[in-house]
């Protein structure tokens, strides 16, 4: 039997949920990870520049029986509010799934392809 759990849809929801301590720990883990990996630089804004906002995304990871394994929190930028040439010139995707890389390498090896 798989159980249904509710994930918070906002920071406020996470704080008032009965699992608020676990969500706060998940958020702390995310912030520690970003700090350790130096994913941002603090800079002073120029006059008239408005910073891009951010939002917490919450996800429960469960096993096959529906038991909660992990409380996951991700801090994401609200990039849909940016304007090309004003807020950014390039787009980066810093994450890759190791499973995807292994698949690509396996295919390249099988067909004797070169990878650039």
Biopython code that builds the backbone (N, CA, C, O; Angstrom):
import numpy as np
from Bio.PDB.StructureBuilder import StructureBuilder

atoms = [
    (1, "UNK", "N", (0.836, -1.184, 0.000)),
    (1, "UNK", "CA", (0.000, 0.000, 0.000)),
    (1, "UNK", "C", (0.878, 1.243, 0.000)),
    (1, "UNK", "O", (1.721, 1.406, 0.883)),
    (2, "UNK", "N", (0.691, 2.115, -0.973)),
    (2, "UNK", "CA", (1.464, 3.351, -1.054)),
    (2, "UNK", "C", (0.653, 4.466, -0.396)),
    (2, "UNK", "O", (-0.514, 4.677, -0.728)),
    (3, "UNK", "N", (1.279, 5.173, 0.533)),
    (3, "UNK", "CA", (0.621, 6.251, 1.258)),
    (3, "UNK", "C", (0.821, 7.574, 0.529)),
    (3, "UNK", "O", (1.834, 7.767, -0.143)),
    (4, "UNK", "N", (-0.131, 8.474, 0.658)),
    (4, "UNK", "CA", (-0.028, 9.798, 0.052)),
    (4, "UNK", "C", (0.389, 10.811, 1.117)),
    (4, "UNK", "O", (-0.178, 10.846, 2.209)),
    (5, "UNK", "N", (1.384, 11.634, 0.787)),
    (5, "UNK", "CA", (1.851, 12.682, 1.680)),
    (5, "UNK", "C", (1.763, 14.010, 0.952)),
    (5, "UNK", "O", (1.907, 14.068, -0.269)),
    (6, "UNK", "N", (1.529, 15.069, 1.699)),
    (6, "UNK", "CA", (1.462, 16.392, 1.092)),
    (6, "UNK", "C", (2.795, 17.075, 1.210)),
    (6, "UNK", "O", (3.401, 17.113, 2.281)),
    (7, "UNK", "N", (3.254, 17.623, 0.085)),
    (7, "UNK", "CA", (4.480, 18.406, 0.072)),
    (7, "UNK", "C", (4.094, 19.871, 0.145)),
    (7, "UNK", "O", (3.115, 20.281, -0.478)),
    (8, "UNK", "N", (4.839, 20.661, 0.887)),
    (8, "UNK", "CA", (4.534, 22.093, 0.951)),
    (8, "UNK", "C", (4.729, 22.747, -0.415)),
    (8, "UNK", "O", (5.588, 22.335, -1.195)),
    (9, "UNK", "N", (3.931, 23.759, -0.692)),
    (9, "UNK", "CA", (4.064, 24.477, -1.961)),
    (9, "UNK", "C", (4.761, 25.816, -1.799)),
    (9, "UNK", "O", (5.002, 26.516, -2.783)),
    (10, "UNK", "N", (5.089, 26.180, -0.560)),
    (10, "UNK", "CA", (5.792, 27.433, -0.313)),
    (10, "UNK", "C", (6.606, 27.321, 0.977)),
    (10, "UNK", "O", (6.433, 26.386, 1.758)),
    (11, "UNK", "N", (7.479, 28.275, 1.176)),
    (11, "UNK", "CA", (8.291, 28.342, 2.391)),
    (11, "UNK", "C", (7.386, 28.424, 3.624)),
    (11, "UNK", "O", (7.623, 27.757, 4.631)),
    (12, "UNK", "N", (6.360, 29.243, 3.524)),
    (12, "UNK", "CA", (5.423, 29.414, 4.642)),
    (12, "UNK", "C", (4.727, 28.092, 4.984)),
    (12, "UNK", "O", (4.587, 27.742, 6.156)),
    (13, "UNK", "N", (4.292, 27.360, 3.951)),
    (13, "UNK", "CA", (3.648, 26.062, 4.180)),
    (13, "UNK", "C", (4.588, 25.089, 4.885)),
    (13, "UNK", "O", (4.167, 24.327, 5.755)),
    (14, "UNK", "N", (5.867, 25.121, 4.499)),
    (14, "UNK", "CA", (6.846, 24.220, 5.116)),
    (14, "UNK", "C", (7.021, 24.546, 6.595)),
    (14, "UNK", "O", (7.160, 23.644, 7.422)),
    (15, "UNK", "N", (7.013, 25.833, 6.926)),
    (15, "UNK", "CA", (7.218, 26.240, 8.319)),
    (15, "UNK", "C", (6.048, 25.885, 9.230)),
    (15, "UNK", "O", (6.240, 25.661, 10.425)),
    (16, "UNK", "N", (4.839, 25.833, 8.677)),
    (16, "UNK", "CA", (3.672, 25.542, 9.521)),
    (16, "UNK", "C", (3.253, 24.069, 9.458)),
    (16, "UNK", "O", (2.313, 23.661, 10.140)),
    (17, "UNK", "N", (3.943, 23.283, 8.649)),
    (17, "UNK", "CA", (3.576, 21.865, 8.554)),
    (17, "UNK", "C", (4.029, 21.125, 9.812)),
    (17, "UNK", "O", (4.867, 21.613, 10.570)),
    (18, "UNK", "N", (3.457, 19.941, 10.016)),
    (18, "UNK", "CA", (3.846, 19.154, 11.191)),
    (18, "UNK", "C", (5.272, 18.626, 11.070)),
    (18, "UNK", "O", (5.870, 18.221, 12.068)),
    (19, "UNK", "N", (5.821, 18.626, 9.857)),
    (19, "UNK", "CA", (7.203, 18.183, 9.622)),
    (19, "UNK", "C", (8.143, 19.368, 9.424)),
    (19, "UNK", "O", (9.153, 19.249, 8.731)),
    (20, "UNK", "N", (7.819, 20.506, 10.027)),
    (20, "UNK", "CA", (8.597, 21.721, 9.791)),
    (20, "UNK", "C", (10.079, 21.553, 10.149)),
    (20, "UNK", "O", (10.936, 22.105, 9.458)),
    (21, "UNK", "N", (10.394, 20.817, 11.193)),
    (21, "UNK", "CA", (11.803, 20.619, 11.565)),
    (21, "UNK", "C", (12.565, 19.877, 10.467)),
    (21, "UNK", "O", (13.717, 20.200, 10.177)),
    (22, "UNK", "N", (11.925, 18.895, 9.866)),
    (22, "UNK", "CA", (12.574, 18.138, 8.781)),
    (22, "UNK", "C", (12.748, 19.001, 7.539)),
    (22, "UNK", "O", (13.772, 18.918, 6.859)),
    (23, "UNK", "N", (11.736, 19.843, 7.237)),
    (23, "UNK", "CA", (11.870, 20.739, 6.084)),
    (23, "UNK", "C", (12.957, 21.775, 6.326)),
    (23, "UNK", "O", (13.719, 22.099, 5.416)),
    (24, "UNK", "N", (13.035, 22.297, 7.547)),
    (24, "UNK", "CA", (14.092, 23.265, 7.864)),
    (24, "UNK", "C", (15.473, 22.627, 7.734)),
    (24, "UNK", "O", (16.409, 23.270, 7.258)),
    (25, "UNK", "N", (15.605, 21.383, 8.148)),
    (25, "UNK", "CA", (16.882, 20.672, 8.008)),
    (25, "UNK", "C", (17.212, 20.462, 6.528)),
    (25, "UNK", "O", (18.369, 20.588, 6.126)),
    (26, "UNK", "N", (16.197, 20.143, 5.717)),
    (26, "UNK", "CA", (16.417, 19.978, 4.278)),
    (26, "UNK", "C", (16.860, 21.291, 3.638)),
    (26, "UNK", "O", (17.735, 21.296, 2.772)),
    (27, "UNK", "N", (16.259, 22.408, 4.063)),
    (27, "UNK", "CA", (16.659, 23.721, 3.542)),
    (27, "UNK", "C", (18.080, 24.071, 3.976)),
    (27, "UNK", "O", (18.850, 24.620, 3.189)),
    (28, "UNK", "N", (18.431, 23.759, 5.222)),
    (28, "UNK", "CA", (19.787, 24.015, 5.713)),
    (28, "UNK", "C", (20.800, 23.190, 4.918)),
    (28, "UNK", "O", (21.871, 23.687, 4.573)),
    (29, "UNK", "N", (20.466, 21.944, 4.631)),
    (29, "UNK", "CA", (21.348, 21.082, 3.835)),
    (29, "UNK", "C", (21.569, 21.671, 2.446)),
    (29, "UNK", "O", (22.691, 21.670, 1.940)),
    (30, "UNK", "N", (20.498, 22.176, 1.827)),
    (30, "UNK", "CA", (20.607, 22.794, 0.503)),
    (30, "UNK", "C", (21.498, 24.043, 0.550)),
    (30, "UNK", "O", (22.350, 24.231, -0.319)),
    (31, "UNK", "N", (21.302, 24.887, 1.559)),
    (31, "UNK", "CA", (22.117, 26.098, 1.677)),
    (31, "UNK", "C", (23.582, 25.755, 1.940)),
    (31, "UNK", "O", (24.478, 26.395, 1.388)),
    (32, "UNK", "N", (23.831, 24.745, 2.781)),
    (32, "UNK", "CA", (25.202, 24.302, 3.050)),
    (32, "UNK", "C", (25.863, 23.785, 1.778)),
    (32, "UNK", "O", (27.035, 24.060, 1.522)),
    (33, "UNK", "N", (25.104, 23.036, 0.984)),
    (33, "UNK", "CA", (25.629, 22.496, -0.274)),
    (33, "UNK", "C", (25.983, 23.624, -1.241)),
    (33, "UNK", "O", (27.040, 23.592, -1.871)),
    (34, "UNK", "N", (25.113, 24.610, -1.359)),
    (34, "UNK", "CA", (25.391, 25.733, -2.256)),
    (34, "UNK", "C", (26.595, 26.538, -1.784)),
    (34, "UNK", "O", (27.390, 27.008, -2.597)),
    (35, "UNK", "N", (26.726, 26.696, -0.480)),
    (35, "UNK", "CA", (27.871, 27.414, 0.067)),
    (35, "UNK", "C", (29.166, 26.646, -0.186)),
    (35, "UNK", "O", (30.171, 27.224, -0.601)),
    (36, "UNK", "N", (29.133, 25.342, 0.067)),
    (36, "UNK", "CA", (30.313, 24.500, -0.127)),
    (36, "UNK", "C", (30.753, 24.461, -1.587)),
    (36, "UNK", "O", (31.949, 24.451, -1.877)),
    (37, "UNK", "N", (29.782, 24.440, -2.511)),
    (37, "UNK", "CA", (30.085, 24.375, -3.942)),
    (37, "UNK", "C", (30.265, 25.747, -4.583)),
    (37, "UNK", "O", (30.504, 25.843, -5.786)),
    (38, "UNK", "N", (30.153, 26.798, -3.792)),
    (38, "UNK", "CA", (30.341, 28.184, -4.248)),
    (38, "UNK", "C", (29.547, 28.472, -5.524)),
    (38, "UNK", "O", (30.108, 28.862, -6.548)),
    (39, "UNK", "N", (28.236, 28.272, -5.438)),
    (39, "UNK", "CA", (27.393, 28.430, -6.619)),
    (39, "UNK", "C", (27.011, 29.882, -6.911)),
    (39, "UNK", "O", (26.379, 30.156, -7.930)),
    (40, "UNK", "N", (27.379, 30.800, -6.045)),
    (40, "UNK", "CA", (27.080, 32.208, -6.313)),
    (40, "UNK", "C", (28.185, 33.106, -5.787)),
    (40, "UNK", "O", (29.004, 32.699, -4.963)),
    (41, "UNK", "N", (28.189, 34.325, -6.277)),
    (41, "UNK", "CA", (29.075, 35.381, -5.792)),
    (41, "UNK", "C", (28.199, 36.524, -5.319)),
    (41, "UNK", "O", (27.254, 36.909, -6.007)),
    (42, "UNK", "N", (28.501, 37.068, -4.153)),
    (42, "UNK", "CA", (27.767, 38.228, -3.672)),
    (42, "UNK", "C", (28.327, 39.476, -4.342)),
    (42, "UNK", "O", (29.535, 39.711, -4.321)),
    (43, "UNK", "N", (27.449, 40.269, -4.931)),
    (43, "UNK", "CA", (27.861, 41.493, -5.622)),
    (43, "UNK", "C", (26.933, 42.627, -5.216)),
    (43, "UNK", "O", (25.813, 42.398, -4.758)),
    (44, "UNK", "N", (27.408, 43.841, -5.388)),
    (44, "UNK", "CA", (26.577, 45.020, -5.155)),
    (44, "UNK", "C", (25.796, 45.308, -6.437)),
    (44, "UNK", "O", (26.346, 45.213, -7.535)),
    (45, "UNK", "N", (24.522, 45.657, -6.299)),
    (45, "UNK", "CA", (23.705, 45.967, -7.464)),
    (45, "UNK", "C", (23.922, 47.403, -7.889)),
    (45, "UNK", "O", (24.144, 48.286, -7.062)),
    (46, "UNK", "N", (23.855, 47.624, -9.197)),
    (46, "UNK", "CA", (23.897, 48.976, -9.739)),
    (46, "UNK", "C", (22.544, 49.623, -9.493)),
    (46, "UNK", "O", (21.555, 48.935, -9.238)),
    (47, "UNK", "N", (22.503, 50.956, -9.572)),
    (47, "UNK", "CA", (21.236, 51.664, -9.403)),
    (47, "UNK", "C", (20.246, 51.215, -10.469)),
    (47, "UNK", "O", (20.601, 51.095, -11.642)),
    (48, "UNK", "N", (19.019, 50.970, -10.067)),
    (48, "UNK", "CA", (17.967, 50.593, -10.990)),
    (48, "UNK", "C", (17.911, 49.108, -11.318)),
    (48, "UNK", "O", (17.027, 48.677, -12.057)),
    (49, "UNK", "N", (18.828, 48.328, -10.790)),
    (49, "UNK", "CA", (18.833, 46.893, -11.062)),
    (49, "UNK", "C", (18.031, 46.184, -9.977)),
    (49, "UNK", "O", (18.262, 46.385, -8.785)),
    (50, "UNK", "N", (17.095, 45.361, -10.404)),
    (50, "UNK", "CA", (16.272, 44.617, -9.461)),
    (50, "UNK", "C", (16.742, 43.159, -9.446)),
    (50, "UNK", "O", (16.826, 42.533, -10.503)),
    (51, "UNK", "N", (17.047, 42.612, -8.272)),
    (51, "UNK", "CA", (17.525, 41.222, -8.224)),
    (51, "UNK", "C", (16.424, 40.232, -8.596)),
    (51, "UNK", "O", (15.236, 40.503, -8.420)),
    (52, "UNK", "N", (16.841, 39.096, -9.107)),
    (52, "UNK", "CA", (15.909, 38.022, -9.443)),
    (52, "UNK", "C", (15.520, 37.310, -8.156)),
    (52, "UNK", "O", (16.377, 37.021, -7.321)),
    (53, "UNK", "N", (14.254, 37.032, -7.995)),
    (53, "UNK", "CA", (13.773, 36.353, -6.798)),
    (53, "UNK", "C", (14.076, 34.864, -6.832)),
    (53, "UNK", "O", (14.590, 34.340, -7.820)),
    (54, "UNK", "N", (13.754, 34.203, -5.750)),
    (54, "UNK", "CA", (13.960, 32.760, -5.684)),
    (54, "UNK", "C", (12.768, 32.114, -4.969)),
    (54, "UNK", "O", (11.944, 32.791, -4.354)),
    (55, "UNK", "N", (12.707, 30.797, -5.070)),
    (55, "UNK", "CA", (11.591, 30.061, -4.484)),
    (55, "UNK", "C", (12.094, 28.705, -4.016)),
    (55, "UNK", "O", (12.970, 28.107, -4.642)),
    (56, "UNK", "N", (11.537, 28.224, -2.911)),
    (56, "UNK", "CA", (11.853, 26.883, -2.421)),
    (56, "UNK", "C", (10.910, 25.883, -3.067)),
    (56, "UNK", "O", (9.703, 26.109, -3.153)),
    (57, "UNK", "N", (11.483, 24.767, -3.521)),
    (57, "UNK", "CA", (10.714, 23.644, -4.055)),
    (57, "UNK", "C", (10.932, 22.467, -3.108)),
    (57, "UNK", "O", (12.071, 22.128, -2.787)),
    (58, "UNK", "N", (9.856, 21.853, -2.668)),
    (58, "UNK", "CA", (9.937, 20.773, -1.689)),
    (58, "UNK", "C", (9.470, 19.462, -2.313)),
    (58, "UNK", "O", (8.494, 19.427, -3.062)),
    (59, "UNK", "N", (10.182, 18.388, -1.992)),
    (59, "UNK", "CA", (9.856, 17.070, -2.546)),
    (59, "UNK", "C", (10.124, 16.006, -1.502)),
    (59, "UNK", "O", (11.153, 16.029, -0.827)),
    (60, "UNK", "N", (9.190, 15.068, -1.371)),
    (60, "UNK", "CA", (9.369, 13.908, -0.501)),
    (60, "UNK", "C", (9.838, 12.738, -1.345)),
    (60, "UNK", "O", (9.225, 12.424, -2.365)),
    (61, "UNK", "N", (10.905, 12.098, -0.936)),
    (61, "UNK", "CA", (11.388, 10.899, -1.618)),
    (61, "UNK", "C", (10.931, 9.700, -0.804)),
    (61, "UNK", "O", (11.200, 9.617, 0.394)),
    (62, "UNK", "N", (10.237, 8.763, -1.460)),
    (62, "UNK", "CA", (9.698, 7.595, -0.757)),
    (62, "UNK", "C", (10.244, 6.300, -1.355)),
    (62, "UNK", "O", (10.711, 6.269, -2.493)),
    (63, "UNK", "N", (10.173, 5.240, -0.563)),
    (63, "UNK", "CA", (10.571, 3.922, -1.064)),
    (63, "UNK", "C", (9.362, 3.256, -1.733)),
    (63, "UNK", "O", (8.294, 3.861, -1.830)),
    (64, "UNK", "N", (9.528, 2.032, -2.185)),
    (64, "UNK", "CA", (8.453, 1.335, -2.913)),
    (64, "UNK", "C", (7.217, 1.085, -2.062)),
    (64, "UNK", "O", (6.124, 0.891, -2.596)),
    (65, "UNK", "N", (7.385, 1.088, -0.719)),
    (65, "UNK", "CA", (6.254, 0.865, 0.176)),
    (65, "UNK", "C", (5.571, 2.171, 0.584)),
    (65, "UNK", "O", (4.595, 2.149, 1.334)),
    (66, "UNK", "N", (6.071, 3.296, 0.102)),
    (66, "UNK", "CA", (5.475, 4.586, 0.420)),
    (66, "UNK", "C", (6.022, 5.230, 1.682)),
    (66, "UNK", "O", (5.502, 6.255, 2.124)),
    (67, "UNK", "N", (7.056, 4.651, 2.268)),
    (67, "UNK", "CA", (7.671, 5.249, 3.457)),
    (67, "UNK", "C", (8.617, 6.369, 3.036)),
    (67, "UNK", "O", (9.361, 6.232, 2.064)),
    (68, "UNK", "N", (8.583, 7.464, 3.765)),
    (68, "UNK", "CA", (9.419, 8.613, 3.425)),
    (68, "UNK", "C", (10.876, 8.303, 3.744)),
    (68, "UNK", "O", (11.208, 7.919, 4.866)),
    (69, "UNK", "N", (11.749, 8.475, 2.739)),
    (69, "UNK", "CA", (13.189, 8.295, 2.925)),
    (69, "UNK", "C", (13.896, 9.625, 3.144)),
    (69, "UNK", "O", (14.770, 9.744, 4.004)),
    (70, "UNK", "N", (13.504, 10.633, 2.346)),
    (70, "UNK", "CA", (14.232, 11.898, 2.344)),
    (70, "UNK", "C", (13.266, 13.065, 2.188)),
    (70, "UNK", "O", (12.321, 13.007, 1.401)),
    (71, "UNK", "N", (13.516, 14.114, 2.946)),
    (71, "UNK", "CA", (12.847, 15.393, 2.750)),
    (71, "UNK", "C", (13.819, 16.233, 1.929)),
    (71, "UNK", "O", (14.921, 16.524, 2.395)),
    (72, "UNK", "N", (13.434, 16.626, 0.717)),
    (72, "UNK", "CA", (14.327, 17.312, -0.200)),
    (72, "UNK", "C", (13.829, 18.734, -0.413)),
    (72, "UNK", "O", (12.643, 18.949, -0.665)),
    (73, "UNK", "N", (14.731, 19.704, -0.313)),
    (73, "UNK", "CA", (14.391, 21.102, -0.567)),
    (73, "UNK", "C", (15.400, 21.660, -1.571)),
    (73, "UNK", "O", (16.603, 21.435, -1.437)),
    (74, "UNK", "N", (14.913, 22.383, -2.568)),
    (74, "UNK", "CA", (15.769, 23.009, -3.565)),
    (74, "UNK", "C", (15.418, 24.484, -3.658)),
    (74, "UNK", "O", (14.246, 24.856, -3.703)),
    (75, "UNK", "N", (16.449, 25.315, -3.686)),
    (75, "UNK", "CA", (16.251, 26.748, -3.869)),
    (75, "UNK", "C", (16.501, 27.057, -5.335)),
    (75, "UNK", "O", (17.595, 26.820, -5.847)),
    (76, "UNK", "N", (15.487, 27.586, -6.012)),
    (76, "UNK", "CA", (15.598, 27.858, -7.446)),
    (76, "UNK", "C", (15.346, 29.335, -7.723)),
    (76, "UNK", "O", (14.578, 29.995, -7.024)),
    (77, "UNK", "N", (16.011, 29.837, -8.760)),
    (77, "UNK", "CA", (15.825, 31.233, -9.180)),
    (77, "UNK", "C", (14.583, 31.336, -10.048)),
    (77, "UNK", "O", (14.259, 30.418, -10.802)),
    (78, "UNK", "N", (13.904, 32.448, -9.937)),
    (78, "UNK", "CA", (12.740, 32.703, -10.780)),
    (78, "UNK", "C", (13.230, 33.344, -12.085)),
    (78, "UNK", "O", (13.022, 34.531, -12.332)),
    (79, "UNK", "N", (13.879, 32.527, -12.899)),
    (79, "UNK", "CA", (14.530, 33.023, -14.118)),
    (79, "UNK", "C", (13.560, 33.490, -15.181)),
    (79, "UNK", "O", (13.965, 34.188, -16.110)),
    (80, "UNK", "N", (12.291, 33.127, -15.074)),
    (80, "UNK", "CA", (11.320, 33.542, -16.074)),
    (80, "UNK", "C", (11.125, 35.056, -16.079)),
    (80, "UNK", "O", (10.517, 35.595, -17.003)),
    (81, "UNK", "N", (11.633, 35.744, -15.062)),
    (81, "UNK", "CA", (11.489, 37.199, -14.989)),
    (81, "UNK", "C", (12.688, 37.928, -15.573)),
    (81, "UNK", "O", (12.749, 39.156, -15.515)),
    (82, "UNK", "N", (13.645, 37.193, -16.135)),
    (82, "UNK", "CA", (14.837, 37.829, -16.698)),
    (82, "UNK", "C", (14.592, 38.245, -18.144)),
    (82, "UNK", "O", (13.699, 37.725, -18.813)),
    (83, "UNK", "N", (15.401, 39.194, -18.613)),
    (83, "UNK", "CA", (15.325, 39.661, -19.994)),
    (83, "UNK", "C", (16.687, 39.481, -20.643)),
    (83, "UNK", "O", (17.704, 39.903, -20.093)),
    (84, "UNK", "N", (16.707, 38.849, -21.824)),
    (84, "UNK", "CA", (17.968, 38.618, -22.526)),
    (84, "UNK", "C", (18.627, 39.954, -22.858)),
    (84, "UNK", "O", (17.981, 40.878, -23.354)),
    (85, "UNK", "N", (19.918, 40.035, -22.575)),
    (85, "UNK", "CA", (20.678, 41.253, -22.835)),
    (85, "UNK", "C", (20.614, 42.258, -21.700)),
    (85, "UNK", "O", (21.427, 43.181, -21.641)),
    (86, "UNK", "N", (19.645, 42.086, -20.788)),
    (86, "UNK", "CA", (19.529, 42.982, -19.636)),
    (86, "UNK", "C", (20.011, 42.268, -18.375)),
    (86, "UNK", "O", (20.931, 42.735, -17.703)),
    (87, "UNK", "N", (19.385, 41.135, -18.058)),
    (87, "UNK", "CA", (19.726, 40.366, -16.864)),
    (87, "UNK", "C", (20.747, 39.265, -17.131)),
    (87, "UNK", "O", (21.420, 38.810, -16.206)),
    (88, "UNK", "N", (20.868, 38.834, -18.373)),
    (88, "UNK", "CA", (21.793, 37.752, -18.676)),
    (88, "UNK", "C", (22.168, 37.772, -20.154)),
    (88, "UNK", "O", (21.439, 38.302, -20.992)),
    (89, "UNK", "N", (23.316, 37.185, -20.451)),
    (89, "UNK", "CA", (23.753, 37.025, -21.831)),
    (89, "UNK", "C", (23.873, 35.551, -22.198)),
    (89, "UNK", "O", (23.792, 35.195, -23.374)),
    (90, "UNK", "N", (24.064, 34.697, -21.205)),
    (90, "UNK", "CA", (24.226, 33.279, -21.448)),
    (90, "UNK", "C", (23.395, 32.500, -20.432)),
    (90, "UNK", "O", (23.065, 33.014, -19.363)),
    (91, "UNK", "N", (23.063, 31.272, -20.770)),
    (91, "UNK", "CA", (22.344, 30.391, -19.861)),
    (91, "UNK", "C", (23.222, 29.187, -19.564)),
    (91, "UNK", "O", (23.828, 28.622, -20.475)),
    (92, "UNK", "N", (23.298, 28.790, -18.302)),
    (92, "UNK", "CA", (24.127, 27.669, -17.899)),
    (92, "UNK", "C", (23.279, 26.597, -17.241)),
    (92, "UNK", "O", (22.288, 26.899, -16.577)),
    (93, "UNK", "N", (23.664, 25.364, -17.423)),
    (93, "UNK", "CA", (23.020, 24.240, -16.753)),
    (93, "UNK", "C", (24.122, 23.453, -16.059)),
    (93, "UNK", "O", (24.733, 22.580, -16.677)),
    (94, "UNK", "N", (24.392, 23.744, -14.778)),
    (94, "UNK", "CA", (25.560, 23.178, -14.111)),
    (94, "UNK", "C", (25.416, 21.722, -13.657)),
    (94, "UNK", "O", (26.385, 21.135, -13.176)),
    (95, "UNK", "N", (24.246, 21.139, -13.797)),
    (95, "UNK", "CA", (24.040, 19.787, -13.279)),
    (95, "UNK", "C", (23.910, 18.767, -14.399)),
    (95, "UNK", "O", (23.299, 19.034, -15.434)),
    (96, "UNK", "N", (24.485, 17.611, -14.180)),
    (96, "UNK", "CA", (24.330, 16.494, -15.108)),
    (96, "UNK", "C", (24.128, 15.233, -14.282)),
    (96, "UNK", "O", (24.763, 15.048, -13.245)),
    (97, "UNK", "N", (23.242, 14.375, -14.751)),
    (97, "UNK", "CA", (23.016, 13.122, -14.047)),
    (97, "UNK", "C", (24.105, 12.131, -14.460)),
    (97, "UNK", "O", (24.348, 11.925, -15.649)),
    (98, "UNK", "N", (24.749, 11.530, -13.482)),
    (98, "UNK", "CA", (25.803, 10.568, -13.775)),
    (98, "UNK", "C", (25.278, 9.389, -14.593)),
    (98, "UNK", "O", (25.998, 8.826, -15.419)),
    (99, "UNK", "N", (24.022, 9.024, -14.357)),
    (99, "UNK", "CA", (23.408, 7.937, -15.114)),
    (99, "UNK", "C", (23.384, 8.276, -16.609)),
    (99, "UNK", "O", (23.652, 7.417, -17.449)),
    (100, "UNK", "N", (23.063, 9.529, -16.933)),
    (100, "UNK", "CA", (23.025, 9.970, -18.329)),
    (100, "UNK", "C", (24.414, 9.938, -18.952)),
    (100, "UNK", "O", (24.574, 9.517, -20.098)),
    (101, "UNK", "N", (25.410, 10.378, -18.207)),
    (101, "UNK", "CA", (26.785, 10.368, -18.713)),
    (101, "UNK", "C", (27.240, 8.935, -18.976)),
    (101, "UNK", "O", (27.868, 8.665, -20.000)),
    (102, "UNK", "N", (26.933, 8.023, -18.069)),
    (102, "UNK", "CA", (27.303, 6.613, -18.250)),
    (102, "UNK", "C", (26.648, 6.022, -19.499)),
    (102, "UNK", "O", (27.275, 5.256, -20.230)),
    (103, "UNK", "N", (25.392, 6.379, -19.737)),
    (103, "UNK", "CA", (24.691, 5.871, -20.920)),
    (103, "UNK", "C", (25.364, 6.384, -22.190)),
    (103, "UNK", "O", (25.588, 5.621, -23.130)),
    (104, "UNK", "N", (25.684, 7.671, -22.215)),
    (104, "UNK", "CA", (26.351, 8.247, -23.387)),
    (104, "UNK", "C", (27.704, 7.584, -23.621)),
    (104, "UNK", "O", (28.055, 7.262, -24.756)),
    (105, "UNK", "N", (28.459, 7.381, -22.546)),
    (105, "UNK", "CA", (29.761, 6.726, -22.681)),
    (105, "UNK", "C", (29.623, 5.281, -23.157)),
    (105, "UNK", "O", (30.434, 4.813, -23.956)),
    (106, "UNK", "N", (28.615, 4.580, -22.679)),
    (106, "UNK", "CA", (28.388, 3.194, -23.100)),
    (106, "UNK", "C", (28.044, 3.129, -24.589)),
    (106, "UNK", "O", (28.549, 2.272, -25.313)),
    (107, "UNK", "N", (27.187, 4.035, -25.034)),
    (107, "UNK", "CA", (26.821, 4.067, -26.458)),
    (107, "UNK", "C", (28.046, 4.406, -27.306)),
    (107, "UNK", "O", (28.281, 3.778, -28.338)),
    (108, "UNK", "N", (28.825, 5.399, -26.871)),
    (108, "UNK", "CA", (30.024, 5.794, -27.615)),
    (108, "UNK", "C", (31.029, 4.651, -27.683)),
    (108, "UNK", "O", (31.665, 4.452, -28.718)),
    (109, "UNK", "N", (31.179, 3.908, -26.614)),
    (109, "UNK", "CA", (32.098, 2.770, -26.597)),
    (109, "UNK", "C", (31.606, 1.661, -27.521)),
    (109, "UNK", "O", (32.392, 1.089, -28.276)),
    (110, "UNK", "N", (30.335, 1.359, -27.467)),
    (110, "UNK", "CA", (29.759, 0.290, -28.275)),
    (110, "UNK", "C", (29.939, 0.567, -29.774)),
    (110, "UNK", "O", (30.313, -0.321, -30.540)),
    (111, "UNK", "N", (29.664, 1.819, -30.177)),
    (111, "UNK", "CA", (29.766, 2.181, -31.592)),
    (111, "UNK", "C", (31.134, 2.752, -31.972)),
    (111, "UNK", "O", (31.338, 3.175, -33.110)),
    (112, "UNK", "N", (32.067, 2.763, -31.020)),
    (112, "UNK", "CA", (33.425, 3.267, -31.239)),
    (112, "UNK", "C", (33.407, 4.737, -31.700)),
    (112, "UNK", "O", (34.149, 5.125, -32.603)),
    (113, "UNK", "N", (32.543, 5.544, -31.061)),
    (113, "UNK", "CA", (32.460, 6.974, -31.376)),
    (113, "UNK", "C", (33.526, 7.729, -30.602)),
    (113, "UNK", "O", (34.029, 7.260, -29.581)),
    (114, "UNK", "N", (33.862, 8.916, -31.114)),
    (114, "UNK", "CA", (34.708, 9.839, -30.360)),
    (114, "UNK", "C", (33.796, 10.846, -29.671)),
    (114, "UNK", "O", (32.793, 11.283, -30.235)),
    (115, "UNK", "N", (34.157, 11.202, -28.452)),
    (115, "UNK", "CA", (33.373, 12.183, -27.703)),
    (115, "UNK", "C", (34.187, 13.455, -27.576)),
    (115, "UNK", "O", (35.347, 13.423, -27.164)),
    (116, "UNK", "N", (33.583, 14.563, -27.926)),
    (116, "UNK", "CA", (34.263, 15.857, -27.848)),
    (116, "UNK", "C", (33.675, 16.646, -26.711)),
    (116, "UNK", "O", (34.098, 17.774, -26.459)),
]
sb = StructureBuilder()
sb.init_structure("model")
sb.init_model(0)
sb.init_chain("A")
sb.init_seg("    ")
for serial, (resi, resn, name, xyz) in enumerate(atoms, 1):
    if name == "N":
        sb.init_residue(resn, " ", resi, " ")
    sb.init_atom(name, np.array(xyz, "f"), 0.0, 1.0, " ", f" {name:<3s}", serial, name[0])
structure = sb.get_structure()
